[in-house]
Amino acid sequence: MAKTVLGVFDNIDQAQKAADELERRGFDKKQISVIAKESSARGNQGREDRSKGDDRDRGGAMTQGVSQGVTTGGVIGGAAGLLAGIGALAIPGIGPVVAAGPIAATLAGAATGGLAGGLVDWGIPEDTGRKYEDKVKEGKIVTALKSDDTKVQEAADILRRNGARDVETH
């Protein structure tokens, strides 16, 4: 039976390293998701760009929405290549978020229920979903991974090794 492992990262680099390690350890990259506020996903790059008075990423290409800015700027870097379906969403109560991986489609369909409502579809209790939603509101990055029972502990350990806090399995 598949379970969901969740972890909270302080920055996108930690989440990227965890996603990269999960893939190297044989986890299905199509089952790894990352959720972040647009400002968290863009990291320092977005602040640097605005200080220059323009809307360009480090590569000089004009950003046209969150997903292009994130992938062009390389902020998610290897995780962007690893994860399918980077998308920009507006989540009620949070604002613009970047979601990569299979959870992006779930969140798009559950946008009116917010992030917590989308996580319910992944087997996460609503009160726990609200906790993770609050973490994203605070600017943290949430990584979620679907895995079978035999590998959930390994997945949780990988997330923790790469800096995740609030790691839970559901």
N, C-alpha and C positions, 0 to 999 in steps of 0.2 A: 504494500500500500504506500502511495506517495505521501510524503509529509513536506511541510514548508518550514524552512529554516530562515530566520530573519536576524539581521544585525544592523547596528547603527554605527556609522563612521563620522568622524569629525570633518573629513575632507575627501574630495573626489579621488585624490591620489591613493589613499588607503583603500577605498572601494575598488579602484582599478587593480591594485596589486592583489587583492583578494580574488577578484574575478579571474585574473590571469592564473593565479595558483589553482583555483578550482578547475579551470580548463586543463591545466597541465596534469592535474591529479585524476583526470578522466571523467569529470562531471560534464554533463551535456550542456554546452554553451547555450542551447536553446531554452534551457530551464533557469537561467540566471537573469535576474532583473535588478535594475538600479533605479531609484526614485530620488529626485532632488529638486529643490527650488531652483529656478533658473539662475539666480544669483550664486547659489552654492556650486552648481555645475560649472559655471563660468569661472569660478575662483577669482584669483587676482587679475586674471586677464581682462575680465569685464570692467573692473575698477580702473585698470590702467588705460583701457581704451577710452572710457568716458573722461578721464582726466586730460586726454589729448584733444577732447572736443569733437571727436568723430565717433562713428559707429562701426569701426573696423576691428577685425581680430588681428592677432600678431602677424598672420600671413598677408594682411593687407586686403583681403577680400571683404566686401561689404556683407555684413550679416543680414540675412533675410529671415528672421525668426530664430527661435531657440535651437531647433535641431540642426540647422545649417551652421549656426554659430558654434555650437558644441563640437560638431564633427569637423568643421573646417579649422577651428582653433586647436583641435587636438586635445581639448581639456580632458575628455574622458579617454583619449588616446587609445591604447590597445583594447580597452573595454568596449569602445565604440565598434571596433572591428569584431570583437568577440560577441557582442550582444546584437540580437536581431531587433529591428523595429524601434529605433530611437524616435521619439515623438514628443512634440510640445503639446501640453494640455493646460487648460485652465481649470484648476480644482477649486470648488467653492471653499472659502475660508483659508485657503493657502495662496492662491494666485497662480502665476505661471510656474509650471513644473516641467522637468524633463524626465521622461520615463523611457527606459531602455529594456528590451526583453519582452517576454510574453505578458508581463503585467501591464504594459502599455495599452494593449487592446482591452484588457479587463477594466482598467481605469477609464478609458475612453467611453466604454459602455456604461460605467457607473459614475460618471462625472457628477451627477446630481447628488449622489450619496457621499461624495468626497472620497478621500483616500481610505478612510476606515471602511466605507461601504464596499470599495473595490477589494480590500483585503479579506472581507468576509467571504467573497467568492473564492478565495484561496484557502479557505478553511481556518481563517484567523478569527477568534472571537471578537465581537464588536468593541468591547472595552479595550482589548489589546490593540486592535486596529486604531482606536482613537489615540492611544499612547504613541504609536509609531507616526501617526498623522501629526501629532504635536511635535515630535522630533524633527520632521521635515519642515514644519512651520518655523522652528528654531534655527533652521539652516543646516541641519544634519543631513546625511545621506543614508538612505535605507537600502540595503541589499536583501533581496529575497531569492531563495533557491528552492526549487522543487526537487526532491530526491526520494529514493526508496528508503525504507526503514533501515536497511543494512549500512547506508552511507551517511545518515543524518548526523551522527556524532562526528564523523570526519569533517563534514561540511562546517559544522559549528566550530570545530577546532581551528579550521583554516580561517574562518572569519575572525575569531578571537586573536589568532597569531598576527593577523594583519591590522589589528587595532580596533576591531568591532567591540562595541559594548551593547548591553541589553540584548544579547543573543538568546533567542528562544526558538523552540521547535513546536509546531502544531500540526 
